[in-house]
Amino acid sequence: MRNTTHEALPQPRHERGTGHLASALTFYVTRAQRARILRILGQLSDDRARALLIALSEIEAGEGVCP
């Protein structure tokens, strides 16, 4: 049996001036949970990202998503 060592992966590089760009958020739920989540978000806004931020109290219903 061979003894191997693994080097640590390098940290991702953060480009300057890209902090305002959109980024994906992924998590897994059941089909029933997804349907319920989308129905509830749809009551808050037609834009899912905006609806999620409203639901999390990160923004008020009248505010924009980006600062």
Secondary structure, 3 states (H helix, E strand, C coil): CCCCCCCCCCCCCCCCCCCCCCCCCCCCCCHHHHHHHHHHHHHHCCCHHHHHHHHCCCCCCCCCCCC
